Amino acid sequence: MLKKKVLIIEDEKNILDAQKIILENSFEVITTMSGDEGFNLAKKHLPDLIVLDLMLPFRGGYDLSFHFRQDKDLKDTKIMIVSALSQEIDKKKGKMVGADYYMTKPFEPDEFFNKVKDLLSE
């Protein structure tokens, strides 16, 4: 069976590495630390899920999420925002730009893995 594809867009190397390690046995994982590159990789690989940080260099997560939702090839891709921004307003904004789920950092590895699995089985 083909593994589902997960694109991780995260500019903190230690978090990016941790997310990749948590997922790589079960999914095909593509990573980048740049918002701009993230958009290009999403267009190229058409992932099943995008794990998205909000505070990114060059292009923020809200902007990316909004544009993924406007793109005909990516509009149905699952988006999971993972951010240190934990205010209710941040979560609402995440929903407004099309995120399917909003997880705050720090997160438990099991919680992260299970949420990714849930989103991909919907």
GITAKA-V563985 format. One record per pair of residues at least 4 apart in sequence whose ideal C-beta (glycine too) atoms are under 7 Angstrom apart, sorted by the first residue. I is the first residue (numbers start at 1). J is the second residue. D is the distance in whole Angstrom. If there is no record, write none. Layout:
# GITAKA-V563985
i:I j:J d:D
i:I j:J d:D
This chain:
# GITAKA-V563985
i:3 j:27 d:5
i:3 j:28 d:4
i:4 j:27 d:5
i:4 j:48 d:4
i:4 j:49 d:7
i:4 j:120 d:5
i:5 j:27 d:7
i:5 j:28 d:5
i:5 j:30 d:7
i:5 j:45 d:6
i:5 j:47 d:4
i:5 j:48 d:5
i:6 j:23 d:6
i:6 j:27 d:5
i:6 j:29 d:5
i:6 j:47 d:6
i:6 j:48 d:7
i:6 j:49 d:5
i:6 j:51 d:6
i:6 j:116 d:7
i:7 j:30 d:5
i:7 j:38 d:7
i:7 j:41 d:6
i:7 j:42 d:6
i:7 j:45 d:6
i:7 j:47 d:4
i:7 j:50 d:5
i:8 j:16 d:6
i:8 j:19 d:5
i:8 j:20 d:6
i:8 j:29 d:6
i:8 j:31 d:5
i:8 j:51 d:5
i:9 j:32 d:6
i:9 j:35 d:6
i:9 j:38 d:4
i:9 j:50 d:7
i:9 j:52 d:5
i:9 j:53 d:6
i:9 j:56 d:7
i:9 j:64 d:7
i:10 j:15 d:5
i:10 j:16 d:4
i:10 j:19 d:6
i:10 j:33 d:7
i:10 j:53 d:4
i:11 j:33 d:5
i:11 j:53 d:6
i:11 j:56 d:5
i:11 j:57 d:6
i:12 j:16 d:6
i:13 j:17 d:6
i:13 j:33 d:7
i:14 j:18 d:6
i:15 j:19 d:6
i:15 j:105 d:7
i:16 j:20 d:6
i:16 j:31 d:6
i:16 j:33 d:6
i:17 j:21 d:6
i:18 j:22 d:6
i:19 j:23 d:6
i:19 j:51 d:6
i:19 j:112 d:7
i:20 j:24 d:6
i:20 j:29 d:5
i:20 j:31 d:6
i:22 j:109 d:5
i:22 j:112 d:6
i:22 j:113 d:5
i:23 j:27 d:5
i:23 j:29 d:5
i:23 j:113 d:7
i:23 j:116 d:6
i:24 j:29 d:5
i:30 j:41 d:6
i:30 j:45 d:6
i:30 j:47 d:7
i:32 j:37 d:4
i:32 j:38 d:5
i:32 j:41 d:6
i:34 j:38 d:6
i:34 j:56 d:7
i:34 j:57 d:6
i:34 j:58 d:6
i:35 j:39 d:7
i:35 j:56 d:4
i:35 j:57 d:7
i:35 j:58 d:5
i:35 j:59 d:3
i:35 j:60 d:6
i:35 j:64 d:6
i:36 j:40 d:7
i:36 j:58 d:5
i:36 j:59 d:5
i:37 j:41 d:6
i:38 j:42 d:6
i:38 j:64 d:6
i:39 j:43 d:7
i:39 j:59 d:7
i:39 j:64 d:6
i:39 j:67 d:7
i:40 j:44 d:6
i:41 j:45 d:6
i:42 j:47 d:6
i:42 j:50 d:6
i:42 j:68 d:6
i:42 j:74 d:6
i:43 j:73 d:7
i:46 j:73 d:6
i:47 j:77 d:6
i:48 j:77 d:7
i:48 j:78 d:7
i:48 j:120 d:6
i:49 j:77 d:7
i:49 j:78 d:4
i:49 j:80 d:6
i:49 j:116 d:6
i:49 j:119 d:6
i:49 j:120 d:6
i:50 j:68 d:7
i:50 j:77 d:6
i:50 j:79 d:5
i:51 j:80 d:5
i:51 j:82 d:6
i:52 j:61 d:5
i:52 j:64 d:6
i:52 j:65 d:6
i:52 j:79 d:6
i:52 j:80 d:7
i:52 j:81 d:5
i:53 j:61 d:6
i:53 j:82 d:6
i:53 j:83 d:6
i:54 j:60 d:6
i:54 j:61 d:4
i:54 j:62 d:6
i:54 j:81 d:6
i:54 j:83 d:4
i:54 j:85 d:6
i:55 j:60 d:7
i:56 j:60 d:6
i:56 j:61 d:6
i:59 j:63 d:6
i:59 j:64 d:6
i:60 j:64 d:7
i:61 j:65 d:6
i:61 j:81 d:6
i:61 j:83 d:7
i:62 j:66 d:6
i:62 j:93 d:6
i:62 j:97 d:5
i:63 j:67 d:6
i:64 j:68 d:6
i:65 j:69 d:7
i:65 j:79 d:5
i:65 j:81 d:7
i:65 j:97 d:4
i:65 j:98 d:5
i:65 j:99 d:6
i:66 j:70 d:7
i:66 j:97 d:4
i:66 j:98 d:6
i:67 j:71 d:6
i:68 j:74 d:4
i:68 j:77 d:6
i:68 j:79 d:6
i:68 j:98 d:7
i:69 j:75 d:6
i:69 j:97 d:7
i:69 j:98 d:4
i:71 j:75 d:6
i:78 j:100 d:5
i:78 j:119 d:5
i:78 j:120 d:7
i:79 j:98 d:6
i:79 j:99 d:5
i:79 j:100 d:5
i:80 j:99 d:7
i:80 j:100 d:6
i:80 j:101 d:5
i:80 j:103 d:6
i:80 j:115 d:7
i:80 j:116 d:7
i:80 j:119 d:6
i:81 j:94 d:5
i:81 j:99 d:5
i:81 j:102 d:5
i:82 j:103 d:5
i:82 j:105 d:6
i:82 j:107 d:7
i:83 j:90 d:7
i:83 j:104 d:6
i:83 j:105 d:6
i:84 j:104 d:7
i:84 j:105 d:5
i:85 j:90 d:4
i:86 j:90 d:7
i:86 j:104 d:4
i:88 j:92 d:6
i:89 j:93 d:6
i:90 j:94 d:6
i:91 j:95 d:7
i:91 j:102 d:5
i:92 j:96 d:6
i:93 j:97 d:7
i:94 j:99 d:4
i:94 j:102 d:4
i:95 j:99 d:6
i:100 j:119 d:6
i:101 j:115 d:6
i:101 j:119 d:6
i:103 j:107 d:5
i:103 j:112 d:7
i:103 j:115 d:6
i:107 j:111 d:5
i:107 j:112 d:5
i:108 j:112 d:7
i:109 j:113 d:6
i:110 j:114 d:6
i:111 j:115 d:6
i:112 j:116 d:7
i:113 j:117 d:6
i:114 j:118 d:6
i:115 j:119 d:6
i:116 j:120 d:6
i:117 j:121 d:6
i:118 j:122 d:7
